[in-house]
Amino acid sequence: YILGTWCFLPSSQEKKATRGNKETTMKMTDLEFDILDLIYFVESFEKIQNELTLEEDTLKAALKAMIEKGWVKCFENHFSDVTFNSSNFEHQYKNYHYLATKEGLIAHNTL
């Protein structure tokens, strides 16, 4: 509610992003937005899951998609980042910690 006007956001947001000379459109879901809200600092999978009360597979899929978009980076602990490997992720995702990247924060804050 802003100055007497109700404002509604659609369930997914579109963002135009530039990679090199090519402009692409990326969509940010409400879930991705909520995850980015929580990972301005390095957070464990368990903490993110508990805060958002999500099913494990739902959070895993969202984090994987966000890593692939370049919006999230994963860490073995609070200090050691992981080179993303899809097959390792499938087995280790619960042991990783997550942090929004600069690109993720820009996408999050421009909506």
C-alpha positions, 0 to 999 in steps of 0.5 A: 500500500503506497500513498492510497494506492494498492500495489501488486507484484506478479508472481514472477518478475522479468529482468533484462540483463546484458551479457557481453553485447547480447541482451537477455530476459531473465525471470525471477520467481517469488521464491528466488526473490525470497532466497536472495533476501536471506543470503546477503551473507553466507547461509547454510542450506538448513537455515535457508530451508528452515527460514522459508519452510520449504521442501528439500527438493524445492529449495535444491532445485531453486538454488541450482537454477540460481547458481546456473543464472549466476545469482548464487555462489556455493561454499564448502564452509563460510570461507571456501567457495566451490567450483560448481559441478552439477553432479557434485551438487546433487550429492553435496547441496545440503553440506554447502553454504550459499551467498548471493552474487553481485549479479544476484543482488543487482537483479534482486534490487532492481525489481 
